[in-house]
Amino acid sequence: MEIYEILVLVLTFLFLLSLGVPISFSIGISSLLTMMLSINSVPSFTTVAQRMATGIDSFALLAIPFFILAGQLMNHGGIARRLIDFAKILVGKLPGGLAFVNIMAAMLFGAISGSAVAAASAIGGFMTPVMEKEGYDKSFSAAVNITSATTGMIIPPSNILIVYSLASGGVSIAALFLAGYIPGILLGLSLMIVAGFHAKKHKYKVSIDFTFGYAVKKFLDAIPSLLLIIIVIGGIVAGYFTATEASAVAVLYALILSVIIYKEVKLRDLPKILLNSSATTAIVMLLVGTSMAMSWVMAYENIPQTVAETLIALSNNKIVILMIINLVLLFVGVFMDMTPAVLIFTPIFLPVAIQLGIDPIHFGIVMVMNLSIGLCTPPVGSVLFVGCSVANLPITKVIRPLIPMFIAMIITLLFVTYLPVLSLYIPQFFGY
């Protein structure tokens, strides 16, 4: 391992990012330049192409375009509105009811679509105007929407957990899905606590009122949407189909639900939905391909082994090492999208975690929770930009109400980090 080759990899990547080059191209170009310096016997361009191709040649990754398409169908199919109505009858009468409704609806939508951006757009599009009309501060409403949308990255089905399974060398996707439930619910509850204190401080009125008949009707309306959770996760756990097959089932069910049952997606809308899904899939797969190329370069340069040796030399205390890894991942999440971050840093940190006796399933949830926080922070936080766009607010207006939400998210992260049972109880109960 030559130190100058590592410097070329890191500095080129950071330089390209600072110029505003898209992250996938930054990863690919920096990997290519490093290969040109270090792998003289193999044509570098060929190697990059090979590693990108083999990186996306995975049956498990086929689940991602299917879940993306299912999410697009749900986003256009009136599912978000029905989940919001269902959330109202669950938490709408609590102090700060509309904020609670936003959080609960985001958790439910995330449990169906697996997309934080989709949740921020769909749920925020409905809730932000309603909350503003009821006297809620607009920046607070946006902060609630932005942070609660990240629960969809932890509560299954989650595309990023599929990516982690690939990067970790085959950790069970079903086990990761099951592991996300308790941490995801805890994250939602922590955000509700913050929202409740804020609502009490500002004396927001609880104006949601409904009859028993209304509650029953809205519950029945939401049942077809909620059944998707049982069909997808239940089918995986029961062994009826794999996660990839479950994603195809999710598309079929979402199509039937949106077109036939709810009738909110017309046949003429399908080409546009398919096109949007294809564009999103292309972006994700390009990130996966270039990230796998960079991971290979780092493995060739023995970077994971060097990092592992350095961390173990600093301390062999599991608590200390986990804190260091958390800090690094929180920093990485601010500047890097989740998909490349998982693909690049899993091979670096997972061997350290395993050496310290940390379960790979638990570590995957910790890693995703860390990087989810980065979705809400500038300069590359995709959920932050979507949430601000939906609320029609500049980012500077949302930062202040986001801070207590961030604190709640970090406290929850620490609980999940140092109490592995929160992640492992459900997978172990089902025999994983």
C-alpha positions in Angstrom: 0.0 0.0 0.0 1.4 3.3 -1.1 0.3 6.4 0.9 0.2 8.6 -2.1 -2.3 6.3 -3.8 -4.7 6.7 -0.9 -4.2 10.4 -0.9 -5.0 10.5 -4.7 -8.2 8.5 -4.0 -9.4 10.7 -1.1 -8.3 14.1 -2.3 -9.5 13.6 -5.9 -12.9 12.6 -4.5 -13.2 15.6 -2.2 -11.9 18.0 -4.9 -14.5 16.8 -7.4 -17.3 17.0 -4.8 -16.2 20.6 -4.0 -16.6 21.5 -7.7 -20.1 20.2 -7.7 -19.5 17.1 -9.7 -22.2 14.5 -9.1 -21.2 12.0 -6.4 -21.4 8.9 -8.7 -19.0 10.5 -11.2 -16.7 11.7 -8.3 -16.5 8.2 -7.0 -15.8 6.7 -10.4 -13.2 9.2 -11.5 -11.3 9.1 -8.2 -11.3 5.3 -8.4 -10.1 5.3 -12.0 -7.2 7.7 -11.2 -6.1 5.6 -8.3 -6.2 2.4 -10.4 -4.1 4.2 -13.1 -1.4 4.8 -10.5 -1.4 1.5 -8.7 -2.5 -1.3 -11.1 0.0 -1.0 -13.9 -0.5 -4.5 -15.2 -4.3 -4.2 -15.8 -5.9 -1.6 -18.1 -7.6 0.8 -15.6 -10.6 1.7 -17.7 -11.4 -2.0 -18.2 -11.0 -2.7 -14.5 -13.4 0.1 -13.6 -16.0 -1.1 -16.2 -15.7 -4.7 -14.9 -16.1 -3.7 -11.3 -19.1 -1.6 -12.0 -20.7 -4.3 -14.0 -20.0 -7.1 -11.4 -21.1 -4.7 -8.6 -24.6 -4.5 -9.9 -24.8 -8.1 -11.1 -26.7 -9.2 -8.0 -30.1 -10.9 -7.7 -30.7 -9.2 -4.4 -30.3 -5.7 -6.1 -33.2 -6.5 -8.4 -35.5 -5.7 -5.4 -34.5 -2.1 -5.5 -36.1 -1.1 -8.9 -39.2 -3.1 -7.9 -39.5 -1.3 -4.5 -38.9 2.0 -6.3 -41.7 1.3 -8.7 -44.0 0.2 -5.9 -43.2 3.4 -4.1 -44.0 5.5 -7.1 -47.4 3.7 -7.6 -48.2 4.3 -3.9 -47.2 7.9 -4.1 -49.6 8.5 -6.9 -52.3 6.1 -5.8 -53.9 8.0 -2.9 -52.3 5.7 -0.3 -50.6 8.6 1.6 -53.9 10.4 2.1 -55.5 7.2 3.5 -52.6 6.6 5.9 -52.8 10.2 7.1 -56.5 9.7 7.9 -55.7 6.5 9.7 -52.9 8.2 11.7 -55.4 10.9 12.7 -57.7 8.3 14.4 -54.6 6.9 16.2 -52.8 10.0 17.5 -54.8 13.0 16.2 -56.3 13.9 19.6 -53.0 14.0 21.5 -51.3 17.4 22.2 -49.7 18.6 19.0 -52.0 16.2 17.2 -51.2 17.2 13.6 -47.4 16.9 14.3 -48.1 13.4 15.7 -50.2 12.6 12.6 -47.3 13.6 10.3 -44.8 11.4 12.2 -47.2 8.4 12.4 -48.2 8.7 8.7 -44.5 8.9 7.7 -43.7 5.8 9.6 -46.6 3.9 8.0 -45.8 5.2 4.5 -42.1 4.3 5.1 -43.2 0.8 6.1 -45.0 0.5 2.8 -42.8 2.4 0.3 -39.3 2.2 1.9 -38.4 5.7 0.6 -37.7 8.7 2.8 -37.9 11.1 -0.1 -41.2 9.7 -1.2 -42.5 10.0 2.4 -41.3 13.6 2.7 -43.0 14.5 -0.6 -46.3 12.6 -0.2 -46.9 13.1 3.5 -45.5 16.7 3.6 -47.5 17.7 0.6 -50.7 16.9 2.5 -49.8 17.8 6.1 -47.8 21.1 5.7 -50.7 23.2 4.4 -53.1 21.6 7.0 -50.7 22.3 9.9 -50.1 25.9 8.7 -53.9 26.4 8.5 -54.3 25.2 12.1 -51.7 27.7 13.4 -48.5 25.5 13.4 -45.3 27.3 12.7 -44.4 26.5 9.1 -40.7 25.8 9.8 -41.6 23.5 12.7 -44.0 21.6 10.4 -41.2 21.2 7.8 -38.8 20.0 10.4 -41.3 17.4 11.6 -41.9 16.2 8.1 -38.2 16.0 7.2 -37.0 14.0 10.2 -40.0 11.7 10.4 -39.5 10.7 6.7 -36.2 9.0 7.7 -38.0 6.3 9.6 -38.7 4.8 6.2 -35.0 4.0 5.9 -35.1 1.8 9.0 -38.7 0.4 9.1 -38.9 -2.3 6.3 -39.0 -2.7 3.5 -35.9 -0.5 3.1 -33.8 -0.3 -0.1 -30.7 0.7 1.9 -30.8 -2.4 4.0 -30.7 -4.4 0.8 -27.6 -2.4 -0.2 -26.1 -3.2 3.2 -26.8 -6.9 2.7 -24.8 -6.7 -0.6 -21.9 -4.7 0.9 -21.7 -7.0 4.0 -21.3 -10.1 1.9 -24.7 -11.6 2.4 -26.2 -10.7 5.7 -29.8 -12.0 5.6 -32.2 -9.3 4.2 -35.1 -10.8 6.0 -33.2 -10.5 9.3 -32.3 -6.9 8.6 -35.9 -6.1 7.8 -37.1 -7.6 11.0 -34.3 -5.8 12.9 -35.5 -2.4 11.7 -38.9 -2.4 13.4 -38.0 -1.6 17.0 -35.3 1.0 16.2 -37.6 2.6 13.6 -40.6 2.8 16.0 -38.3 4.2 18.8 -37.1 6.9 16.4 -40.7 7.9 15.6 -41.6 7.9 19.3 -38.5 10.1 20.1 -39.6 12.6 17.5 -43.2 12.6 18.9 -41.8 13.5 22.3 -40.0 16.5 20.9 -43.1 17.5 18.9 -45.2 17.1 22.0 -43.0 19.4 24.1 -43.0 22.0 21.3 -46.8 21.8 20.9 -47.3 22.3 24.6 -44.8 25.2 24.8 -46.6 27.0 21.9 -50.1 26.0 23.0 -51.1 24.4 19.7 -54.8 23.5 19.8 -56.0 19.9 19.3 -58.6 20.6 16.7 -59.0 17.1 15.3 -62.4 15.7 16.2 -64.2 12.7 14.7 -67.0 10.3 15.5 -66.7 6.6 16.0 -68.3 5.9 12.6 -65.7 8.2 11.0 -62.9 6.3 12.7 -64.2 2.9 11.6 -64.6 4.2 8.0 -61.1 5.5 7.8 -59.7 2.4 9.4 -61.4 0.2 6.8 -60.2 2.6 4.0 -56.6 2.1 5.2 -56.7 -1.7 5.6 -55.9 -2.5 1.9 -52.8 -0.2 2.2 -51.7 -1.7 5.6 -52.1 -5.2 4.2 -49.1 -4.6 2.0 -46.9 -4.7 5.1 -48.2 -8.1 6.1 -48.0 -9.5 2.6 -44.4 -8.4 2.0 -42.8 -8.9 5.4 -45.0 -11.8 6.3 -44.3 -13.6 3.0 -40.5 -13.1 3.5 -40.5 -14.3 7.1 -42.8 -17.3 6.4 -40.5 -18.3 3.6 -43.0 -18.0 0.8 -40.7 -15.7 -1.2 -37.4 -14.0 -1.1 -37.0 -10.2 -0.6 -36.5 -9.8 -4.4 -39.7 -11.8 -5.1 -41.5 -9.8 -2.4 -40.6 -6.6 -4.2 -42.3 -7.9 -7.4 -45.3 -8.9 -5.3 -45.3 -5.3 -3.8 -45.4 -3.8 -7.3 -48.3 -6.1 -8.4 -50.3 -5.3 -5.2 -49.6 -1.6 -5.4 -50.7 -1.6 -9.1 -54.0 -3.4 -8.2 -54.5 -1.1 -5.2 -53.9 2.2 -7.1 -55.5 1.4 -10.4 -58.4 -1.0 -9.5 -59.3 -0.5 -5.9 -58.6 3.2 -5.2 -58.8 4.2 -8.9 -56.5 7.1 -8.4 -53.9 6.0 -11.0 -55.2 5.9 -14.6 -53.7 3.7 -17.3 -52.5 6.9 -19.1 -50.5 7.7 -15.9 -48.5 4.5 -16.0 -45.9 5.5 -18.7 -44.9 8.6 -16.6 -44.7 6.5 -13.4 -42.5 3.9 -15.2 -40.3 6.6 -16.6 -39.8 8.3 -13.2 -39.0 4.9 -11.6 -36.5 4.1 -14.3 -34.7 7.4 -13.8 -34.5 6.9 -10.1 -33.3 3.3 -10.6 -30.6 4.4 -13.0 -29.3 6.9 -10.5 -29.2 4.3 -7.7 -27.5 1.7 -9.9 -24.9 4.1 -11.1 -24.1 4.9 -7.5 -23.9 1.2 -6.7 -21.6 0.5 -9.6 -19.1 3.2 -9.0 -19.2 2.6 -5.2 -18.4 -1.0 -5.8 -15.4 0.0 -7.9 -14.2 2.3 -5.2 -14.6 -0.5 -2.6 -12.5 -2.8 -4.7 -9.8 -0.2 -5.0 -9.8 0.3 -1.2 -9.6 -3.5 -0.7 -6.7 -3.7 -3.2 -4.9 -1.0 -1.2 -5.6 -2.8 2.1 -7.4 0.2 3.5 -10.0 -1.8 5.5 -7.2 -3.9 7.1 -5.3 -0.7 7.9 -8.3 1.0 9.4 -9.2 -2.1 11.5 -5.6 -2.3 12.8 -5.6 1.4 13.7 -9.0 1.3 15.5 -8.0 -1.8 17.5 -4.7 -0.2 18.4 -6.6 2.8 19.7 -8.8 0.7 21.9 -10.2 -2.8 22.1 -13.2 -1.4 24.1 -16.4 -2.0 22.2 -18.0 1.1 23.6 -15.2 3.3 22.5 -14.9 1.8 19.0 -18.6 2.1 18.4 -18.6 5.7 19.5 -15.7 6.5 17.0 -17.5 4.7 14.2 -20.7 6.6 15.0 -18.9 9.9 14.9 -17.2 9.0 11.6 -20.5 7.9 10.0 -22.4 11.0 11.2 -19.7 13.1 9.6 -19.8 11.0 6.4 -23.6 11.3 6.2 -23.4 15.0 6.0 -21.3 14.9 2.8 -22.2 11.7 1.1 -25.4 10.0 -0.1 -26.5 6.8 1.8 -26.0 4.3 -0.9 -22.3 5.0 -1.7 -21.6 5.5 2.0 -22.9 2.1 2.9 -21.1 0.4 0.0 -17.8 2.1 0.8 -17.7 2.1 4.6 -19.3 -1.3 5.3 -16.2 -3.2 4.1 -14.1 -0.8 6.2 -16.0 -0.9 9.5 -17.8 -4.3 9.5 -14.6 -6.4 10.0 -13.8 -4.2 13.1 -17.3 -4.7 14.4 -17.2 -8.5 13.9 -13.7 -8.7 15.5 -15.2 -7.0 18.6 -18.1 -9.5 18.7 -20.8 -7.1 17.3 -23.5 -8.8 15.3 -23.5 -7.8 11.6 -27.3 -7.4 11.7 -27.1 -5.0 14.7 -24.2 -3.1 13.0 -26.3 -2.7 9.8 -29.1 -1.0 11.7 -26.7 1.3 13.5 -25.0 2.2 10.3 -28.3 3.0 8.5 -29.5 5.1 11.5 -26.3 7.1 11.4 -26.5 7.9 7.7 -30.2 8.6 7.9 -29.5 11.7 10.0 -27.4 12.9 7.1 -30.5 12.9 4.9 -31.7 15.9 6.9 -28.5 18.0 6.8 -27.0 20.3 4.2 -25.2 20.2 1.8 -26.4 16.9 0.3 -29.4 16.0 2.4 -32.0 14.9 -0.2 -34.9 14.7 2.3 -34.0 18.2 3.7 -34.3 19.7 0.1 -37.5 17.9 -0.6 -39.0 18.9 2.7 -38.1 22.5 2.3 -39.4 22.5 -1.3 -42.7 21.0 -0.2 -43.0 23.7 2.6 -41.7 26.4 0.2 -39.1 27.5 2.8 -35.4 28.2 2.5 -33.1 25.8 4.4 -32.0 28.5 6.8 -35.6 28.8 8.2 -35.7 25.1 9.0 -32.4 24.6 10.7 -33.4 25.9 14.1 -36.5 23.7 14.7 -34.4 20.8 13.3 -31.9 20.9 16.1 -34.0 19.4 18.9 -35.1 16.8 16.4 -31.5 15.9 15.6 -30.8 15.6 19.4 -33.7 13.2 19.7 -32.4 11.2 16.7 -28.9 11.0 18.1 -30.1 9.9 21.6 -32.2 7.1 19.9 -29.1 6.2 17.9 -27.1 5.8 21.1 -29.8 3.6 22.6 -29.8 1.3 19.6 -26.0 1.3 19.4 -25.4 0.2 23.0 -28.5 -2.0 23.5 -28.2 -4.6 20.7 -31.3 -6.4 21.9 -33.4 -3.5 20.4 -32.2 -4.6 16.9 -31.7 -8.4 17.5 -34.8 -9.4 19.5 -37.2 -9.8 16.6 -34.8 -11.5 14.3 -33.7 -13.9 17.0 -37.4 -14.6 17.9 -37.9 -15.7 14.3 -34.8 -17.8 14.3 -32.3 -15.6 12.4 
